[in-house]
Amino acid sequence: MKILAEKPGIYGMIGGQTADVEKTGQKLDKETLEFIFENKTGALIEASMMIGAALAGASEEELAGVRDCASCIGMAFQIADDILDVTGDEKTLGKPVHSDERNDKTTWVSLYGLDKAREDARAYSLRAARILREMRPDAEDSFLEDLIIYLAERDR
């Protein structure tokens, strides 16, 4: 319950979403953009994964590893979302593309460029997969590891 109460709150998803809305139209630095990504997207993924781990009896140390893995997944997912806003197809995505640019939002792509964004999304997903394998050596080549990589490289 503590995880569920904290992650979506003002120091989690709500805080990240609020900063995202407040900062629209402003040029953001890396730290602010990371804050938004870590809280807006990362907090929900962290909550989901940490709650599952806690219910399975994870120790505090294991929960910290799950949190770190989920945080990397959240960063990779959000960077990939920024990439798709530039490269995606509206019909395939099922949502408008180029909306970040129209809304004058700083994104990972606008801050670093498309190639660096792809590189960073991959790096975050590989870090998440490494953390997962450190916690669970049997996770290598697993569905979860494949899902982590897919989320950063998806085309929709």
C-alpha positions in Angstrom: 0.0 0.0 0.0 2.9 2.4 0.8 4.3 1.9 -2.8 0.8 2.5 -4.3 0.3 5.6 -2.2 3.7 7.1 -3.0 4.4 6.5 -6.7 1.3 8.1 -8.2 1.4 11.1 -5.9 2.9 14.6 -6.0 6.4 13.1 -5.6 5.7 10.6 -8.4 3.4 10.6 -11.5 1.3 13.7 -10.5 4.5 15.7 -9.8 6.0 14.6 -13.2 2.8 15.4 -15.1 2.5 18.7 -13.4 6.0 19.7 -14.3 5.4 18.5 -17.9 2.4 20.7 -18.2 3.9 23.7 -16.4 7.1 23.6 -18.5 5.4 23.3 -21.9 6.7 26.1 -24.1 9.9 26.4 -22.2 13.3 25.2 -23.1 14.2 22.5 -20.6 17.6 21.3 -19.5 18.5 17.6 -19.1 17.8 17.5 -15.4 14.3 18.9 -15.7 13.5 16.6 -18.6 14.8 13.6 -16.6 12.7 14.6 -13.6 9.6 14.7 -15.8 10.4 11.3 -17.4 11.4 9.6 -14.1 8.2 10.8 -12.4 5.6 10.9 -15.1 6.3 7.6 -16.7 8.9 5.9 -14.5 6.8 6.2 -11.3 3.9 4.1 -12.8 6.3 1.4 -14.0 8.1 1.4 -10.7 4.8 1.1 -8.8 3.7 -1.9 -10.9 6.9 -3.8 -10.7 7.6 -2.9 -7.1 4.2 -3.9 -5.9 4.5 -7.3 -7.7 7.9 -7.8 -6.1 6.7 -6.8 -2.7 3.8 -9.2 -2.9 6.2 -12.0 -3.9 8.2 -11.3 -0.7 11.1 -9.3 -2.0 13.6 -7.9 0.5 14.3 -4.1 0.7 17.5 -4.7 -1.4 15.6 -6.6 -4.0 12.9 -3.9 -4.1 15.7 -1.3 -4.7 16.9 -3.4 -7.7 13.4 -3.6 -9.0 13.0 0.1 -8.6 16.2 0.8 -10.5 15.3 -1.6 -13.3 11.8 -0.1 -13.6 13.3 3.5 -13.6 15.5 2.6 -16.6 12.5 1.0 -18.3 10.5 4.2 -17.8 13.3 6.4 -19.2 13.7 4.1 -22.2 9.9 4.0 -22.8 9.6 7.8 -22.6 12.5 8.4 -24.9 11.1 5.9 -27.4 7.8 7.8 -27.2 9.6 11.0 -28.1 11.2 9.2 -31.0 7.9 7.9 -32.2 6.4 11.4 -32.1 8.9 12.3 -34.8 9.2 9.1 -36.8 5.9 7.3 -36.2 2.9 7.0 -38.4 -0.4 8.3 -37.0 -2.3 5.4 -38.3 0.0 2.8 -36.8 0.4 4.7 -33.5 -3.3 5.5 -33.2 -2.4 9.0 -32.0 -1.2 12.3 -33.6 2.4 12.6 -34.4 4.6 15.7 -34.2 2.4 17.0 -31.4 5.4 17.7 -29.1 6.8 20.1 -31.7 3.4 21.7 -32.3 3.0 22.1 -28.5 6.5 23.5 -28.2 7.6 20.8 -25.8 11.2 19.9 -25.1 11.8 16.2 -25.8 14.8 13.9 -25.7 14.9 14.2 -29.5 14.7 18.0 -29.6 17.4 18.2 -26.9 19.8 15.6 -28.3 18.7 14.7 -31.8 17.2 11.5 -33.2 20.4 9.4 -33.3 21.4 10.2 -29.7 17.8 9.6 -28.5 17.8 6.1 -30.1 21.2 5.4 -28.5 20.0 6.5 -25.1 16.7 4.6 -25.3 18.7 1.5 -26.1 21.3 2.2 -23.3 18.5 2.6 -20.7 16.8 -0.6 -21.8 20.1 -2.6 -21.8 20.8 -1.2 -18.3 17.4 -2.4 -17.2 18.0 -5.8 -18.7 21.4 -6.0 -17.0 19.8 -5.1 -13.6 17.2 -7.8 -14.2 19.8 -10.4 -15.0 21.8 -9.4 -11.9 18.7 -10.0 -9.7 17.6 -13.1 -11.7 20.3 -14.9 -13.7 17.6 -17.1 -15.2 16.0 -13.9 -16.8 18.5 -13.9 -19.6 16.7 -14.4 -23.0 13.4 -14.4 -21.1 10.1 -12.8 -22.1 10.7 -10.0 -19.6 14.1 -9.2 -21.0 12.7 -9.2 -24.6 9.8 -6.9 -23.5 12.3 -4.5 -21.9 14.2 -4.2 -25.2 11.0 -4.0 -27.3 9.7 -1.1 -25.3 12.7 1.0 -26.2 12.8 0.0 -29.9 9.1 -0.3 -30.6 7.5 1.3 -33.7 4.1 1.9 -32.2 
